C-alpha cells in the first residue's frame, strides 16, 4: 500500500469511530426503552423528587425532545409532591440550554465526519487505491489506534470519576450553572452522579459492540481479499 493510501485509510477509520461513538451516545440517551425508568427505580428517584413515575417519565421525554432540538423550551408543567408546578427552574433551564448546545454540536460533528469519510474514500478512488484491499486493513489499524487512545482515557477517568466529571464540566461550560443544589433543583435529583456512571458504562458497551462488528467485518474482507490479490 502507498503511504497516502494508508494515511487516507486511517483518517477513514477515525471518522468512522467518531461517528459510531456519537451514535452510541445517542442510542443510549434516546433509543433505549425502559432505561430511565430502571435507573429512577434503582436510585429511588421518585422518593427524592416526590413524583409519580408516569409524571417523571413524561418530564424526561420532554427533556430529551428539547436536547434533540424537537422542542424550543423547557417549560414543562408537572405535579411534584401533589402540587402542580413547572419542573425546571430558571437555573436548570439555563444549564440545560448549554447541555442542548453540546448535544446538537455532537450531531453536527457526526455529520461532518460522515462527509469527511466519503471525501477520504473518494480520494482513495481518485488515487487509484484498491478499496477492497486498502480500506479493511487501514480501518482495522485505525480502529485499534483510536480504541487504544479512547480506552486509555476511559481508564484514567475510571480512577476518579467524580474528579473528571468536574473537569469535563469545567472544560465544556463557561459558567457554574452545572453546580446544581439538590435542595432547590430537581434535575440533580433525577440524574445523580451514579446515573452518569451507569450511562457511561452502557455507552461503552454499545460502542464496543459496534466497533467489534466493524472490526470483524473488516477481517472478513481481509480474508476474502488476501495480499496476493492487491
C-alpha positions as CSV (number, residue, x, y, z in Angstrom):
1,X,0.0,0.0,0.0
2,X,1.1,3.5,-0.8
3,X,1.7,5.8,2.2
4,X,-1.0,8.2,1.0
5,X,-3.5,5.3,0.9
6,X,-2.5,4.2,4.5
7,X,-3.0,7.8,5.7
8,X,-6.4,8.2,4.0
9,X,-7.5,4.9,5.3
10,X,-6.5,5.8,8.9
11,X,-8.5,9.0,8.5
12,X,-11.5,7.0,7.3
13,X,-11.2,4.8,10.4
14,X,-11.1,7.8,12.7
15,X,-14.1,9.4,11.1
16,X,-16.0,6.2,11.3
17,X,-15.0,5.7,15.0
18,X,-16.1,9.2,16.0
19,X,-19.4,8.6,14.1
20,X,-20.0,5.3,15.9
21,X,-19.1,6.9,19.3
22,X,-21.6,9.8,18.9
23,X,-24.3,7.3,17.6
24,X,-23.7,5.1,20.7
25,X,-24.3,8.1,23.0
26,X,-27.4,8.9,21.0
27,X,-28.6,5.3,21.2
28,X,-28.3,5.0,24.9
29,X,-29.7,8.5,25.5
30,X,-32.7,8.4,23.2
31,X,-33.3,4.9,21.9
32,X,-33.3,2.6,25.0
33,X,-36.9,1.9,26.1
34,X,-37.2,1.5,29.9
35,X,-33.7,2.7,30.7
36,X,-34.7,5.8,32.6
37,X,-37.5,4.0,34.5
38,X,-35.0,1.4,35.6
39,X,-32.5,4.0,36.7
40,X,-35.1,6.0,38.5
41,X,-36.2,2.9,40.4
42,X,-32.6,1.8,41.1
43,X,-31.7,5.2,42.7
44,X,-35.0,5.8,44.5
45,X,-35.6,9.0,42.4
46,X,-39.3,9.0,42.9
47,X,-38.9,9.3,46.7
48,X,-36.3,12.1,46.2
49,X,-38.5,14.3,44.0
50,X,-41.9,13.2,45.3
51,X,-43.3,12.4,41.9
52,X,-45.2,9.6,40.2
53,X,-43.2,7.5,37.7
54,X,-45.6,8.4,34.9
55,X,-45.1,12.1,35.5
56,X,-41.4,11.8,35.8
57,X,-41.1,9.8,32.6
58,X,-43.2,12.5,30.8
59,X,-40.8,15.2,32.0
60,X,-37.9,13.0,30.8
61,X,-39.5,12.6,27.4
62,X,-39.9,16.4,27.1
63,X,-36.3,17.0,28.2
64,X,-35.0,14.5,25.6
65,X,-37.1,16.2,23.0
66,X,-35.5,19.5,24.0
67,X,-32.0,18.2,23.8
68,X,-32.6,16.8,20.3
69,X,-34.0,20.2,19.2
70,X,-37.5,18.8,18.8
71,X,-39.0,21.5,21.2
72,X,-37.8,25.0,21.8
73,X,-38.1,25.4,25.6
74,X,-38.1,23.5,28.9
75,X,-41.2,24.9,30.4
76,X,-42.6,21.6,31.4
77,X,-45.6,21.6,33.8
78,X,-46.0,18.6,36.1
79,X,-47.0,17.6,39.6
80,X,-44.5,17.5,42.5
81,X,-45.5,16.4,46.0
82,X,-49.1,16.6,44.9
83,X,-48.8,20.2,43.7
84,X,-48.8,21.5,40.1
85,X,-45.6,23.3,39.2
86,X,-43.0,23.8,36.5
87,X,-40.4,21.0,36.8
88,X,-37.4,23.1,35.8
89,X,-36.5,26.3,37.5
90,X,-34.6,29.2,35.7
91,X,-31.1,27.9,36.7
92,X,-31.8,24.5,35.4
93,X,-33.3,25.8,32.2
94,X,-30.1,28.0,31.7
95,X,-27.9,25.0,32.3
96,X,-29.9,22.7,30.0
97,X,-29.6,25.3,27.3
98,X,-25.8,24.7,27.5
99,X,-26.3,20.9,27.5
100,X,-28.5,21.2,24.5
101,X,-25.7,23.0,22.7
102,X,-23.4,20.1,23.3
103,X,-25.9,17.5,22.1
104,X,-26.6,19.5,18.9
105,X,-22.9,20.1,18.3
106,X,-22.2,16.4,18.6
107,X,-24.8,15.8,15.8
108,X,-23.1,18.4,13.7
109,X,-19.7,16.7,14.3
110,X,-21.2,13.3,13.3
111,X,-22.5,14.8,10.0
112,X,-19.1,16.3,9.3
113,X,-17.4,13.0,10.0
114,X,-19.7,11.2,7.5
115,X,-18.9,13.9,4.9
116,X,-15.1,13.5,5.6
117,X,-15.4,9.7,5.4
118,X,-17.0,9.9,1.9
119,X,-14.4,12.5,0.9
120,X,-11.5,10.3,2.0
121,X,-13.0,7.3,0.2
122,X,-13.3,9.5,-2.9
123,X,-9.7,10.5,-2.6
124,X,-8.7,6.8,-2.4
125,X,-10.6,6.1,-5.6
126,X,-9.0,9.1,-7.3
127,X,-5.5,7.9,-6.3
128,X,-6.4,4.5,-7.8
129,X,-6.3,2.6,-4.5
130,X,-7.7,-0.9,-4.4
131,X,-10.6,-0.1,-2.0
132,X,-11.4,-3.7,-1.1
133,X,-7.8,-4.3,-0.1
134,X,-6.8,-1.0,1.4
135,X,-9.9,0.0,3.5
136,X,-10.3,-3.2,5.6
137,X,-6.7,-3.2,6.6
138,X,-6.4,0.5,7.4
139,X,-9.7,0.6,9.2
140,X,-8.6,-2.3,11.3
141,X,-5.3,-0.5,12.1
142,X,-7.1,2.9,12.7
143,X,-9.7,1.2,14.9
144,X,-7.0,-0.3,17.1
145,X,-5.2,3.0,17.4
146,X,-8.4,5.0,18.2
147,X,-9.8,2.4,20.6
148,X,-6.4,2.3,22.4
149,X,-6.4,6.1,22.9
150,X,-10.1,6.0,24.0
151,X,-9.6,3.1,26.3
152,X,-6.6,4.8,27.9
153,X,-8.8,7.9,28.5
154,X,-11.6,5.7,29.9
155,X,-9.2,4.0,32.4
156,X,-7.9,7.4,33.6
157,X,-11.4,8.7,34.1
158,X,-12.4,5.5,36.0
159,X,-9.7,6.1,38.6
160,X,-11.7,9.1,39.9
161,X,-15.0,9.6,38.1
162,X,-16.0,12.5,40.3
163,X,-12.8,14.4,39.6
164,X,-13.0,14.0,35.9
165,X,-16.8,14.6,35.9
166,X,-16.0,18.1,37.3
167,X,-13.1,18.5,34.9
168,X,-15.5,17.7,32.0
169,X,-17.9,20.4,33.1
170,X,-15.2,23.0,33.6
171,X,-13.9,22.3,30.0
172,X,-17.3,22.4,28.3
173,X,-19.2,25.0,30.3
174,X,-18.0,28.6,30.9
175,X,-20.3,29.1,33.9
176,X,-21.2,27.4,37.2
177,X,-24.8,26.7,36.3
178,X,-24.0,22.9,36.3
179,X,-23.3,23.1,40.0
180,X,-26.9,22.4,41.0
181,X,-28.3,22.3,44.5
182,X,-30.3,19.2,45.5
183,X,-32.4,21.2,47.9
184,X,-33.7,23.5,45.1
185,X,-33.0,21.9,41.8
186,X,-35.0,18.8,40.9
187,X,-32.7,18.0,37.9
188,X,-29.8,16.9,40.1
189,X,-32.1,14.5,41.9
190,X,-33.3,12.7,38.7
191,X,-29.8,12.4,37.3
192,X,-27.4,11.8,40.2
193,X,-23.7,11.0,39.6
194,X,-24.2,7.2,39.7
195,X,-26.7,7.6,36.9
196,X,-23.9,9.2,34.8
197,X,-21.6,6.3,35.7
198,X,-24.2,3.8,34.6
199,X,-24.9,5.7,31.4
200,X,-21.1,5.9,30.6
201,X,-20.8,2.2,31.1
202,X,-23.8,1.5,28.8
203,X,-22.4,3.8,26.1
204,X,-19.0,2.0,26.4
205,X,-20.7,-1.4,25.9
206,X,-22.8,-0.2,23.0
207,X,-19.8,1.4,21.4
208,X,-17.6,-1.7,22.0
209,X,-20.2,-3.9,20.3
210,X,-20.4,-1.6,17.2
211,X,-16.7,-1.3,16.9
212,X,-16.3,-5.1,17.2
213,X,-18.8,-5.6,14.4
214,X,-16.9,-3.2,12.1
215,X,-13.6,-4.9,13.0
216,X,-15.0,-8.4,12.3
217,X,-16.4,-7.2,9.0
218,X,-13.0,-5.8,8.0
219,X,-11.4,-9.1,9.0
220,X,-13.8,-10.9,6.7
221,X,-12.9,-8.6,3.8
222,X,-9.2,-9.2,4.6
223,X,-9.7,-12.9,4.4
224,X,-11.8,-12.5,1.2
225,X,-9.2,-10.3,-0.5
226,X,-5.8,-11.5,0.5
227,X,-2.5,-9.8,-0.2
228,X,-1.9,-11.8,-3.4
229,X,-4.9,-10.0,-5.0
230,X,-3.7,-6.5,-4.1
